Amino acid sequence: MADNDWDQTDQDQPAEAPRTVPADEAQLQSWIAAIVDQDQSALERLYDCLVEQVYGLALRITGRAQIAEEVAQDTFWQVWRQAPRFDPARGSVRAWVMTMARSRALDALRQLDSKQTELEEETLAALAAPAAQRPADLLGAVQQGHILHAALAQLERYRGSCWPWHSSEA
């Protein structure tokens, strides 16, 4: 194998995706100002700079990757809508975005908890219902009744032949 073959193989390897785009506070504030003017490329740059931190925070809070992705998306959508409200006198852009991400993640966690609570309440209510009112029990009883009636019908056909000691005259 020639030396050039090794170089070609190295070029075929995918390059690592860039992690975060470093930016100082002045740059972050300039992107927010551009977002106020509906500059989508500024939102893209802000996203590239902060998405890993937003996603990481959301993942730590929710513990679920899919929900963390949704939180990150919702956070940057909120940045797009609320950019005019950013006040540099109250804090940094990074803190503002991370506060939104934290709030979104906690909201997502509450929604999960309420859905689980609703399911648990439905389960408990079904278990607390009398057996005759539970659909599964009713279905089982009907099925067992059909089986019993079918077996009795079979026995009825053999009534006189199988049991000579039993007579219908008695």
Steps between C-alpha positions, in 0.01 A plus 500: 500500500641839405527793737237684297247225573516580871442867433196420285353277773539777758314741271207260474446511875220736599618813672378554853198724517581839646401516861394846605577829336684708758366850551543771756215696657532785249457257213203331669336840554556597137328177393204577729478850348498345152234247607285794611519611135389146393849393381479121474873458446561670837268246662694221328830635636354539850361147474837360391665674791259399778311188392731253672469683832122533465462134405733389780304692762168369368634143499621530860161631610272267302719191471357430153680576173186552292353744749833682529503544120148642514598734783800625300282563195234676710765711673639639176149557368437701817825693443374587149167626635629675811828651380360855535456434874868427561652760734879492531474695826327200659754235398693329224352346186623158607328530840179625333491207256592245766226634729248448220636149441473417870140624513407303187663184636321530834170557317564187292577305817177620662302394195654154519418475870139608444455246218640226722276610786193493273587148386556387857165648607321320215667173596409541865142588412472190282637282778269657758190434286293194594597195299170499313572851369847435362491444123763226503311312770171539316655371180653205684168414661317513167764282336485247784121501481512422128743215561281358776184521289674333205618215725152454646353490151744222410402307812132541421546303177641204694256521783321171448785295354780566745319481823256213496421545868372849433161522351303802411193331638608534859 
